[in-house]
């Protein structure tokens, strides 16, 4: 067992280098902030005005939650209704990871 720390000794928490580094603030990716144009199919859900990709994803999730389309047992799956089925290329069930790939086909840069 270690004894008490002598007065003036540097411990791990009060080491001079411990407080010197602050985590850098994360910068938003400019590509995600640039407005993109949804096509006619996607416009039925997110609107027809150009909006950033992040807002498209947010609006999609708002639509999914509002209509109860997230699978109850497997939460990563989305059960498509008539409007989403068109966006998803005719698939009635997709994963949330597959969703972003399918939605990107309906976006014009």
BASEDO-882923 format. One record per residue: residue in one letter; x, y, z of N, C-alpha, C, CB in turn; chain; residue number from 1. Coordinates in pm, whole numbers, m for minus. Atoms other than C-alpha are relative to their C-alpha. Glycine has a CB too. Layout:
<atoms>
{resn A; n.c1 X; n.c2 Y; n.c3 Z; ca.c1 X; ca.c2 Y; ca.c3 Z; c.c1 X; c.c2 Y; c.c3 Z; cb.c1 X; cb.c2 Y; cb.c3 Z; chain A; resi NUM}
...
</atoms>
This chain:
<atoms>
{resn X; n.c1 84; n.c2 m118; n.c3 0; ca.c1 0; ca.c2 0; ca.c3 0; c.c1 89; c.c2 124; c.c3 0; cb.c1 m96; cb.c2 0; cb.c3 122; chain A; resi 1}
{resn X; n.c1 m78; n.c2 m123; n.c3 10; ca.c1 121; ca.c2 348; ca.c3 m81; c.c1 m33; c.c2 93; c.c3 114; cb.c1 m25; cb.c2 68; cb.c3 m133; chain A; resi 2}
{resn X; n.c1 20; n.c2 m96; n.c3 m107; ca.c1 167; ca.c2 613; ca.c3 181; c.c1 m56; c.c2 130; c.c3 m54; cb.c1 131; cb.c2 26; cb.c3 73; chain A; resi 3}
{resn X; n.c1 52; n.c2 m129; n.c3 44; ca.c1 48; ca.c2 973; ca.c3 167; c.c1 95; c.c2 66; c.c3 m100; cb.c1 m23; cb.c2 93; cb.c3 120; chain A; resi 4}
{resn X; n.c1 m79; n.c2 m71; n.c3 101; ca.c1 166; ca.c2 1194; ca.c3 m120; c.c1 72; c.c2 115; c.c3 68; cb.c1 m90; cb.c2 51; cb.c3 m118; chain A; resi 5}
{resn X; n.c1 m74; n.c2 m109; n.c3 m63; ca.c1 444; ca.c2 1430; ca.c3 m11; c.c1 m49; c.c2 136; c.c3 m50; cb.c1 151; cb.c2 m15; cb.c3 m28; chain A; resi 6}
{resn X; n.c1 43; n.c2 m135; n.c3 36; ca.c1 361; ca.c2 1801; ca.c3 m14; c.c1 80; c.c2 50; c.c3 m119; cb.c1 15; cb.c2 96; cb.c3 119; chain A; resi 7}
{resn X; n.c1 m65; n.c2 m55; n.c3 118; ca.c1 438; ca.c2 1966; ca.c3 m348; c.c1 23; c.c2 m102; c.c3 m110; cb.c1 131; cb.c2 60; cb.c3 39; chain A; resi 8}
{resn X; n.c1 m20; n.c2 103; n.c3 103; ca.c1 449; ca.c2 1635; ca.c3 m536; c.c1 m111; c.c2 10; c.c3 m103; cb.c1 4; cb.c2 m142; cb.c3 64; chain A; resi 9}
{resn X; n.c1 99; n.c2 m5; n.c3 109; ca.c1 273; ca.c2 1617; ca.c3 m871; c.c1 m74; c.c2 m134; c.c3 m5; cb.c1 69; cb.c2 31; cb.c3 m137; chain A; resi 10}
{resn X; n.c1 81; n.c2 121; n.c3 16; ca.c1 m14; ca.c2 1369; ca.c3 m886; c.c1 m57; c.c2 0; c.c3 m141; cb.c1 m114; cb.c2 m6; cb.c3 107; chain A; resi 11}
{resn X; n.c1 54; n.c2 13; n.c3 135; ca.c1 m188; ca.c2 1248; ca.c3 m1200; c.c1 m99; c.c2 111; c.c3 m32; cb.c1 m67; cb.c2 m136; cb.c3 m17; chain A; resi 12}
{resn X; n.c1 105; n.c2 m97; n.c3 27; ca.c1 m482; ca.c2 1490; ca.c3 m1168; c.c1 48; c.c2 144; c.c3 m3; cb.c1 m108; cb.c2 m12; cb.c3 102; chain A; resi 13}
{resn X; n.c1 m46; n.c2 m139; n.c3 1; ca.c1 m283; ca.c2 1806; ca.c3 m1095; c.c1 132; c.c2 16; c.c3 m77; cb.c1 16; cb.c2 51; cb.c3 143; chain A; resi 14}
{resn X; n.c1 m118; n.c2 m8; n.c3 86; ca.c1 m7; ca.c2 1738; ca.c3 m1349; c.c1 m14; c.c2 123; c.c3 m90; cb.c1 17; cb.c2 m130; cb.c3 m85; chain A; resi 15}
{resn X; n.c1 11; n.c2 m123; n.c3 80; ca.c1 74; ca.c2 2060; ca.c3 m1540; c.c1 m52; c.c2 m25; c.c3 m143; cb.c1 135; cb.c2 67; cb.c3 m7; chain A; resi 16}
{resn X; n.c1 45; n.c2 29; n.c3 137; ca.c1 4; ca.c2 1892; ca.c3 m1876; c.c1 m145; c.c2 m49; c.c3 m4; cb.c1 91; cb.c2 m104; cb.c3 m64; chain A; resi 17}
{resn X; n.c1 136; n.c2 56; n.c3 m1; ca.c1 m332; ca.c2 1746; ca.c3 m1765; c.c1 m104; c.c2 104; c.c3 m39; cb.c1 m32; cb.c2 m56; cb.c3 138; chain A; resi 18}
{resn X; n.c1 100; n.c2 m103; n.c3 28; ca.c1 m521; ca.c2 2076; ca.c3 m1788; c.c1 31; c.c2 78; c.c3 m128; cb.c1 m9; cb.c2 95; cb.c3 117; chain A; resi 19}
{resn X; n.c1 m41; n.c2 m80; n.c3 115; ca.c1 m331; ca.c2 2214; ca.c3 m2088; c.c1 m81; c.c2 m35; c.c3 m126; cb.c1 148; cb.c2 m21; cb.c3 m27; chain A; resi 20}
{resn X; n.c1 70; n.c2 41; n.c3 122; ca.c1 m520; ca.c2 2013; ca.c3 m2354; c.c1 m151; c.c2 8; c.c3 20; cb.c1 39; cb.c2 m143; cb.c3 m40; chain A; resi 21}
{resn X; n.c1 146; n.c2 m4; n.c3 1; ca.c1 m882; ca.c2 2097; ca.c3 m2424; c.c1 m45; c.c2 m64; c.c3 m129; cb.c1 m55; cb.c2 148; cb.c3 14; chain A; resi 22}
{resn X; n.c1 45; n.c2 62; n.c3 124; ca.c1 m1080; ca.c2 1895; ca.c3 m2674; c.c1 m44; c.c2 106; c.c3 m102; cb.c1 m117; cb.c2 m97; cb.c3 29; chain A; resi 23}
{resn X; n.c1 35; n.c2 m95; n.c3 106; ca.c1 m1119; ca.c2 2076; ca.c3 m3005; c.c1 m149; c.c2 m11; c.c3 m30; cb.c1 85; cb.c2 m27; cb.c3 m130; chain A; resi 24}
{resn X; n.c1 141; n.c2 2; n.c3 34; ca.c1 m1472; ca.c2 2178; ca.c3 m3096; c.c1 m17; c.c2 m64; c.c3 m137; cb.c1 m60; cb.c2 142; cb.c3 2; chain A; resi 25}
{resn X; n.c1 26; n.c2 69; n.c3 125; ca.c1 m1618; ca.c2 1963; ca.c3 m3370; c.c1 m64; c.c2 96; c.c3 m99; cb.c1 m89; cb.c2 m123; cb.c3 22; chain A; resi 26}
{resn X; n.c1 54; n.c2 m89; n.c3 103; ca.c1 m1680; ca.c2 2153; ca.c3 m3692; c.c1 m99; c.c2 m79; c.c3 m85; cb.c1 115; cb.c2 60; cb.c3 m87; chain A; resi 27}
{resn X; n.c1 93; n.c2 70; n.c3 86; ca.c1 m1986; ca.c2 2064; ca.c3 m3899; c.c1 57; c.c2 m17; c.c3 m141; cb.c1 m133; cb.c2 74; cb.c3 m6; chain A; resi 28}
{resn X; n.c1 m47; n.c2 28; n.c3 135; ca.c1 m1913; ca.c2 1906; ca.c3 m4235; c.c1 m73; c.c2 90; c.c3 m98; cb.c1 m20; cb.c2 m150; cb.c3 m36; chain A; resi 29}
{resn X; n.c1 67; n.c2 m93; n.c3 92; ca.c1 m1982; ca.c2 2172; ca.c3 m4501; c.c1 m84; c.c2 m71; c.c3 m106; cb.c1 103; cb.c2 88; cb.c3 m68; chain A; resi 30}
{resn X; n.c1 77; n.c2 74; n.c3 100; ca.c1 m2104; ca.c2 1905; ca.c3 m4745; c.c1 m139; c.c2 m36; c.c3 52; cb.c1 76; cb.c2 m127; cb.c3 m41; chain A; resi 31}
{resn X; n.c1 131; n.c2 33; n.c3 m58; ca.c1 m2384; ca.c2 1813; ca.c3 m4505; c.c1 m86; c.c2 123; c.c3 20; cb.c1 19; cb.c2 m72; cb.c3 132; chain A; resi 32}
{resn X; n.c1 74; n.c2 m124; n.c3 m22; ca.c1 m2484; ca.c2 2177; ca.c3 m4463; c.c1 m51; c.c2 61; c.c3 m132; cb.c1 87; cb.c2 102; cb.c3 73; chain A; resi 33}
{resn X; n.c1 38; n.c2 m54; n.c3 130; ca.c1 m2517; ca.c2 2247; ca.c3 m4837; c.c1 m141; c.c2 m47; c.c3 m38; cb.c1 102; cb.c2 m41; cb.c3 m109; chain A; resi 34}
{resn X; n.c1 135; n.c2 42; n.c3 38; ca.c1 m2882; ca.c2 2249; ca.c3 m4950; c.c1 1; c.c2 m86; c.c3 m127; cb.c1 m89; cb.c2 123; cb.c3 m21; chain A; resi 35}
{resn X; n.c1 15; n.c2 88; n.c3 116; ca.c1 m2977; ca.c2 1969; ca.c3 m5191; c.c1 m149; c.c2 m4; c.c3 m36; cb.c1 55; cb.c2 m144; cb.c3 30; chain A; resi 36}
{resn X; n.c1 137; n.c2 0; n.c3 51; ca.c1 m3290; ca.c2 1928; ca.c3 m5401; c.c1 m57; c.c2 m143; c.c3 1; cb.c1 m5; cb.c2 59; cb.c3 m143; chain A; resi 37}
{resn X; n.c1 65; n.c2 132; n.c3 5; ca.c1 m3516; ca.c2 1628; ca.c3 m5323; c.c1 m80; c.c2 m14; c.c3 m129; cb.c1 m92; cb.c2 m22; cb.c3 123; chain A; resi 38}
{resn X; n.c1 80; n.c2 20; n.c3 120; ca.c1 m3681; ca.c2 1473; ca.c3 m5630; c.c1 m149; c.c2 m7; c.c3 35; cb.c1 45; cb.c2 m130; cb.c3 m73; chain A; resi 39}
{resn X; n.c1 145; n.c2 m2; n.c3 m20; ca.c1 m4060; ca.c2 1445; ca.c3 m5675; c.c1 m45; c.c2 m105; c.c3 101; cb.c1 m72; cb.c2 m22; cb.c3 m132; chain A; resi 40}
{resn X; n.c1 39; n.c2 110; n.c3 m89; ca.c1 m4082; ca.c2 1111; ca.c3 m5490; c.c1 29; c.c2 36; c.c3 146; cb.c1 74; cb.c2 m130; cb.c3 m39; chain A; resi 41}
{resn X; n.c1 m40; n.c2 m36; n.c3 m137; ca.c1 m3894; ca.c2 1231; ca.c3 m5181; c.c1 m70; c.c2 128; c.c3 47; cb.c1 152; cb.c2 19; cb.c3 8; chain A; resi 42}
{resn X; n.c1 68; n.c2 m125; n.c3 m34; ca.c1 m4065; ca.c2 1572; ca.c3 m5194; c.c1 m135; c.c2 m23; c.c3 67; cb.c1 m19; cb.c2 84; cb.c3 m124; chain A; resi 43}
{resn X; n.c1 129; n.c2 31; n.c3 m61; ca.c1 m4393; ca.c2 1406; ca.c3 m5095; c.c1 13; c.c2 m14; c.c3 152; cb.c1 m57; cb.c2 m128; cb.c3 m60; chain A; resi 44}
{resn X; n.c1 m21; n.c2 21; n.c3 m144; ca.c1 m4239; ca.c2 1340; ca.c3 m4752; c.c1 70; c.c2 118; c.c3 65; cb.c1 80; cb.c2 m126; cb.c3 24; chain A; resi 45}
{resn X; n.c1 m83; n.c2 m103; n.c3 m63; ca.c1 m3980; ca.c2 1614; ca.c3 m4687; c.c1 m24; c.c2 141; c.c3 m52; cb.c1 144; cb.c2 m33; cb.c3 m17; chain A; resi 46}
{resn X; n.c1 24; n.c2 m132; n.c3 58; ca.c1 m4110; ca.c2 1902; ca.c3 m4900; c.c1 85; c.c2 20; c.c3 m124; cb.c1 30; cb.c2 110; cb.c3 103; chain A; resi 47}
{resn X; n.c1 m65; n.c2 m18; n.c3 130; ca.c1 m3997; ca.c2 2039; ca.c3 m5234; c.c1 112; c.c2 102; c.c3 m1; cb.c1 m102; cb.c2 38; cb.c3 m99; chain A; resi 48}
{resn X; n.c1 m106; n.c2 m102; n.c3 m3; ca.c1 m3760; ca.c2 2317; ca.c3 m5123; c.c1 136; c.c2 m64; c.c3 27; cb.c1 m31; cb.c2 106; cb.c3 108; chain A; resi 49}
{resn X; n.c1 m134; n.c2 52; n.c3 m29; ca.c1 m3381; ca.c2 2258; ca.c3 m5121; c.c1 33; c.c2 15; c.c3 149; cb.c1 106; cb.c2 74; cb.c3 m86; chain A; resi 50}
{resn X; n.c1 m38; n.c2 1; n.c3 m142; ca.c1 m3265; ca.c2 2163; ca.c3 m4769; c.c1 125; c.c2 m85; c.c3 18; cb.c1 m117; cb.c2 m53; cb.c3 89; chain A; resi 51}
{resn X; n.c1 m120; n.c2 81; n.c3 m26; ca.c1 m2944; ca.c2 2018; ca.c3 m4616; c.c1 m35; c.c2 m148; c.c3 23; cb.c1 76; cb.c2 55; cb.c3 120; chain A; resi 52}
{resn X; n.c1 20; n.c2 144; n.c3 m18; ca.c1 m2903; ca.c2 1639; ca.c3 m4602; c.c1 m41; c.c2 m36; c.c3 142; cb.c1 127; cb.c2 m76; cb.c3 m37; chain A; resi 53}
{resn X; n.c1 34; n.c2 27; n.c3 m139; ca.c1 m2920; ca.c2 1642; ca.c3 m4224; c.c1 m147; c.c2 28; c.c3 28; cb.c1 87; cb.c2 83; cb.c3 92; chain A; resi 54}
{resn X; n.c1 142; n.c2 m33; n.c3 m19; ca.c1 m3262; ca.c2 1809; ca.c3 m4236; c.c1 m89; c.c2 m100; c.c3 m71; cb.c1 m30; cb.c2 142; cb.c3 m51; chain A; resi 55}
{resn X; n.c1 78; n.c2 103; n.c3 70; ca.c1 m3384; ca.c2 1552; ca.c3 m4490; c.c1 m13; c.c2 m122; c.c3 90; cb.c1 66; cb.c2 m38; cb.c3 m136; chain A; resi 56}
{resn X; n.c1 2; n.c2 116; n.c3 m90; ca.c1 m3288; ca.c2 1272; ca.c3 m4251; c.c1 m90; c.c2 28; c.c3 120; cb.c1 142; cb.c2 m35; cb.c3 46; chain A; resi 57}
{resn X; n.c1 83; n.c2 m36; n.c3 m115; ca.c1 m3452; ca.c2 1456; ca.c3 m3960; c.c1 m148; c.c2 m5; c.c3 m37; cb.c1 36; cb.c2 141; cb.c3 51; chain A; resi 58}
{resn X; n.c1 140; n.c2 0; n.c3 43; ca.c1 m3776; ca.c2 1505; ca.c3 m4156; c.c1 m49; c.c2 m142; c.c3 m27; cb.c1 m19; cb.c2 87; cb.c3 m125; chain A; resi 59}
{resn X; n.c1 37; n.c2 140; n.c3 22; ca.c1 m3775; ca.c2 1139; ca.c3 m4259; c.c1 m30; c.c2 m69; c.c3 133; cb.c1 111; cb.c2 m74; cb.c3 m74; chain A; resi 60}
{resn X; n.c1 22; n.c2 62; n.c3 m131; ca.c1 m3740; ca.c2 1030; ca.c3 m3897; c.c1 m125; c.c2 55; c.c3 67; cb.c1 122; cb.c2 22; cb.c3 89; chain A; resi 61}
{resn X; n.c1 123; n.c2 m57; n.c3 m54; ca.c1 m4016; ca.c2 1271; ca.c3 m3792; c.c1 m121; c.c2 m70; c.c3 m62; cb.c1 m7; cb.c2 152; cb.c3 m26; chain A; resi 62}
{resn X; n.c1 108; n.c2 67; n.c3 72; ca.c1 m4241; ca.c2 1111; ca.c3 m4058; c.c1 m14; c.c2 m144; c.c3 48; cb.c1 27; cb.c2 4; cb.c3 m152; chain A; resi 63}
{resn X; n.c1 1; n.c2 141; n.c3 m44; ca.c1 m4144; ca.c2 756; ca.c3 m3951; c.c1 m60; c.c2 m10; c.c3 140; cb.c1 143; cb.c2 m59; cb.c3 m1; chain A; resi 64}
{resn X; n.c1 51; n.c2 4; n.c3 m138; ca.c1 m4213; ca.c2 828; ca.c3 m3583; c.c1 m146; c.c2 41; c.c3 8; cb.c1 85; cb.c2 90; cb.c3 91; chain A; resi 65}
{resn X; n.c1 139; n.c2 m49; n.c3 m1; ca.c1 m4536; ca.c2 1021; ca.c3 m3650; c.c1 m97; c.c2 m110; c.c3 m47; cb.c1 m13; cb.c2 124; cb.c3 m91; chain A; resi 66}
{resn X; n.c1 86; n.c2 104; n.c3 55; ca.c1 m4675; ca.c2 729; ca.c3 m3851; c.c1 25; c.c2 m138; c.c3 60; cb.c1 18; cb.c2 m5; cb.c3 m149; chain A; resi 67}
{resn X; n.c1 m26; n.c2 127; n.c3 m69; ca.c1 m4537; ca.c2 454; ca.c3 m3622; c.c1 58; c.c2 m107; c.c3 m93; cb.c1 m127; cb.c2 m52; cb.c3 62; chain A; resi 68}
{resn X; n.c1 m55; n.c2 92; n.c3 100; ca.c1 m4328; ca.c2 293; ca.c3 m3898; c.c1 127; c.c2 m72; c.c3 45; cb.c1 28; cb.c2 75; cb.c3 m126; chain A; resi 69}
{resn X; n.c1 m118; n.c2 69; n.c3 m51; ca.c1 m4031; ca.c2 188; ca.c3 m3685; c.c1 m45; c.c2 m134; c.c3 58; cb.c1 75; cb.c2 86; cb.c3 109; chain A; resi 70}
{resn X; n.c1 37; n.c2 134; n.c3 m45; ca.c1 m4045; ca.c2 m188; ca.c3 m3619; c.c1 8; c.c2 m8; c.c3 152; cb.c1 91; cb.c2 m107; cb.c3 m66; chain A; resi 71}
{resn X; n.c1 6; n.c2 7; n.c3 m145; ca.c1 m4145; ca.c2 m263; ca.c3 m3260; c.c1 104; c.c2 m95; c.c3 60; cb.c1 m138; cb.c2 m42; cb.c3 44; chain A; resi 72}
{resn X; n.c1 m94; n.c2 99; n.c3 m54; ca.c1 m3920; ca.c2 m566; ca.c3 m3214; c.c1 144; c.c2 30; c.c3 m40; cb.c1 m38; cb.c2 m140; cb.c3 m47; chain A; resi 73}
{resn X; n.c1 m134; n.c2 m32; n.c3 49; ca.c1 m3619; ca.c2 m480; ca.c3 m3432; c.c1 1; c.c2 148; c.c3 m33; cb.c1 40; cb.c2 m88; cb.c3 m127; chain A; resi 74}
{resn X; n.c1 12; n.c2 m146; n.c3 9; ca.c1 m3582; ca.c2 m105; ca.c3 m3379; c.c1 82; c.c2 61; c.c3 m115; cb.c1 45; cb.c2 62; cb.c3 131; chain A; resi 75}
{resn X; n.c1 m79; n.c2 m52; n.c3 112; ca.c1 m3328; ca.c2 m67; ca.c3 m3662; c.c1 m73; c.c2 m17; c.c3 m134; cb.c1 136; cb.c2 m69; cb.c3 m6; chain A; resi 76}
{resn X; n.c1 76; n.c2 20; n.c3 123; ca.c1 m3592; ca.c2 m170; ca.c3 m3918; c.c1 m112; c.c2 102; c.c3 m13; cb.c1 m58; cb.c2 m141; cb.c3 m5; chain A; resi 77}
{resn X; n.c1 110; n.c2 m92; n.c3 29; ca.c1 m3841; ca.c2 63; ca.c3 m4083; c.c1 m97; c.c2 m72; c.c3 m92; cb.c1 52; cb.c2 134; cb.c3 m66; chain A; resi 78}
{resn X; n.c1 105; n.c2 59; n.c3 81; ca.c1 m4170; ca.c2 m70; ca.c3 m4217; c.c1 m58; c.c2 111; c.c3 m86; cb.c1 m111; cb.c2 m69; cb.c3 88; chain A; resi 79}
{resn X; n.c1 40; n.c2 m107; n.c3 91; ca.c1 m4257; ca.c2 133; ca.c3 m4525; c.c1 m151; c.c2 3; c.c3 m21; cb.c1 69; cb.c2 m16; cb.c3 m134; chain A; resi 80}
{resn X; n.c1 139; n.c2 m17; n.c3 43; ca.c1 m4603; ca.c2 275; ca.c3 m4591; c.c1 5; c.c2 27; c.c3 m150; cb.c1 m72; cb.c2 118; cb.c3 78; chain A; resi 81}
{resn X; n.c1 6; n.c2 m18; n.c3 145; ca.c1 m4717; ca.c2 355; ca.c3 m4947; c.c1 100; c.c2 105; c.c3 m49; cb.c1 m141; cb.c2 40; cb.c3 m43; chain A; resi 82}
{resn X; n.c1 m89; n.c2 m108; n.c3 43; ca.c1 m4516; ca.c2 682; ca.c3 m4970; c.c1 148; c.c2 m42; c.c3 13; cb.c1 m26; cb.c2 128; cb.c3 82; chain A; resi 83}
{resn X; n.c1 m140; n.c2 41; n.c3 m20; ca.c1 m4194; ca.c2 536; ca.c3 m4824; c.c1 38; c.c2 m118; c.c3 m89; cb.c1 23; cb.c2 m37; cb.c3 146; chain A; resi 84}
{resn X; n.c1 m30; n.c2 115; n.c3 84; ca.c1 m4221; ca.c2 219; ca.c3 m5030; c.c1 53; c.c2 46; c.c3 m136; cb.c1 m126; cb.c2 m88; cb.c3 m19; chain A; resi 85}
{resn X; n.c1 m48; n.c2 m56; n.c3 126; ca.c1 m4173; ca.c2 431; ca.c3 m5344; c.c1 142; c.c2 52; c.c3 17; cb.c1 m94; cb.c2 115; cb.c3 m49; chain A; resi 86}
{resn X; n.c1 m134; n.c2 m52; n.c3 m28; ca.c1 m3870; ca.c2 604; ca.c3 m5187; c.c1 100; c.c2 m115; c.c3 16; cb.c1 m2; cb.c2 88; cb.c3 127; chain A; resi 87}
{resn X; n.c1 m88; n.c2 115; n.c3 m27; ca.c1 m3727; ca.c2 265; ca.c3 m5082; c.c1 10; c.c2 m96; c.c3 m118; cb.c1 m51; cb.c2 m75; cb.c3 122; chain A; resi 88}
{resn X; n.c1 m12; n.c2 83; n.c3 119; ca.c1 m3749; ca.c2 127; ca.c3 m5436; c.c1 m88; c.c2 m123; c.c3 2; cb.c1 142; cb.c2 m42; cb.c3 m18; chain A; resi 89}
{resn X; n.c1 93; n.c2 112; n.c3 m3; ca.c1 m4047; ca.c2 m99; ca.c3 m5368; c.c1 16; c.c2 m94; c.c3 119; cb.c1 14; cb.c2 m78; cb.c3 m124; chain A; resi 90}
{resn X; n.c1 m22; n.c2 85; n.c3 m117; ca.c1 m3909; ca.c2 m257; ca.c3 m5050; c.c1 m98; c.c2 38; c.c3 110; cb.c1 146; cb.c2 11; cb.c3 51; chain A; resi 91}
{resn X; n.c1 95; n.c2 m29; n.c3 m108; ca.c1 m4158; ca.c2 m290; ca.c3 m4765; c.c1 68; c.c2 12; c.c3 136; cb.c1 m107; cb.c2 m109; cb.c3 5; chain A; resi 92}
{resn X; n.c1 m74; n.c2 m9; n.c3 m127; ca.c1 m3891; ca.c2 m319; ca.c3 m4492; c.c1 147; c.c2 23; c.c3 m31; cb.c1 m19; cb.c2 m128; cb.c3 87; chain A; resi 93}
{resn X; n.c1 m143; n.c2 m29; n.c3 17; ca.c1 m3542; ca.c2 m165; ca.c3 m4477; c.c1 61; c.c2 29; c.c3 136; cb.c1 23; cb.c2 120; cb.c3 m98; chain A; resi 94}
{resn X; n.c1 m68; n.c2 m40; n.c3 m123; ca.c1 m3281; ca.c2 m108; ca.c3 m4209; c.c1 26; c.c2 150; c.c3 m7; cb.c1 134; cb.c2 m79; cb.c3 21; chain A; resi 95}
{resn X; n.c1 m24; n.c2 m144; n.c3 m1; ca.c1 m3207; ca.c2 248; ca.c3 m4101; c.c1 129; c.c2 35; c.c3 m75; cb.c1 8; cb.c2 52; cb.c3 145; chain A; resi 96}
{resn X; n.c1 m125; n.c2 m24; n.c3 71; ca.c1 m2859; ca.c2 214; ca.c3 m4253; c.c1 m23; c.c2 m8; c.c3 m152; cb.c1 108; cb.c2 m103; cb.c3 44; chain A; resi 97}
{resn X; n.c1 36; n.c2 15; n.c3 140; ca.c1 m3002; ca.c2 98; ca.c3 m4586; c.c1 m84; c.c2 120; c.c3 m46; cb.c1 m77; cb.c2 m132; cb.c3 m23; chain A; resi 98}
{resn X; n.c1 88; n.c2 m113; n.c3 32; ca.c1 m3252; ca.c2 386; ca.c3 m4571; c.c1 80; c.c2 119; c.c3 m56; cb.c1 m78; cb.c2 43; cb.c3 125; chain A; resi 99}
{resn X; n.c1 m77; n.c2 m117; n.c3 45; ca.c1 m2985; ca.c2 657; ca.c3 m4609; c.c1 54; c.c2 m22; c.c3 m141; cb.c1 115; cb.c2 29; cb.c3 97; chain A; resi 100}
{resn X; n.c1 m50; n.c2 32; n.c3 134; ca.c1 m2841; ca.c2 480; ca.c3 m4915; c.c1 m112; c.c2 14; c.c3 m103; cb.c1 58; cb.c2 m143; cb.c3 m4; chain A; resi 101}
{resn X; n.c1 113; n.c2 m6; n.c3 92; ca.c1 m3185; ca.c2 451; ca.c3 m5077; c.c1 m50; c.c2 143; c.c3 m18; cb.c1 m113; cb.c2 m89; cb.c3 50; chain A; resi 102}
{resn X; n.c1 47; n.c2 m138; n.c3 7; ca.c1 m3280; ca.c2 811; ca.c3 m4995; c.c1 97; c.c2 84; c.c3 m83; cb.c1 m14; cb.c2 59; cb.c3 142; chain A; resi 103}
{resn X; n.c1 m98; n.c2 m80; n.c3 74; ca.c1 m2956; ca.c2 947; ca.c3 m5145; c.c1 m22; c.c2 m11; c.c3 m152; cb.c1 142; cb.c2 m44; cb.c3 36; chain A; resi 104}
{resn X; n.c1 31; n.c2 13; n.c3 143; ca.c1 m3077; ca.c2 820; ca.c3 m5485; c.c1 m107; c.c2 100; c.c3 m44; cb.c1 m45; cb.c2 m143; cb.c3 m32; chain A; resi 105}
{resn X; n.c1 109; n.c2 m94; n.c3 28; ca.c1 m3363; ca.c2 1073; ca.c3 m5462; c.c1 41; c.c2 146; c.c3 27; cb.c1 m123; cb.c2 m36; cb.c3 83; chain A; resi 106}
{resn X; n.c1 m50; n.c2 m134; n.c3 m29; ca.c1 m3140; ca.c2 1377; ca.c3 m5397; c.c1 84; c.c2 48; c.c3 m117; cb.c1 82; cb.c2 2; cb.c3 131; chain A; resi 107}
{resn X; n.c1 m79; n.c2 m63; n.c3 106; ca.c1 m3004; ca.c2 1610; ca.c3 m5663; c.c1 90; c.c2 105; c.c3 64; cb.c1 m92; cb.c2 65; cb.c3 m112; chain A; resi 108}
{resn X; n.c1 m95; n.c2 m95; n.c3 m61; ca.c1 m2690; ca.c2 1800; ca.c3 m5559; c.c1 m3; c.c2 133; c.c3 m69; cb.c1 141; cb.c2 m54; cb.c3 m3; chain A; resi 109}
</atoms>
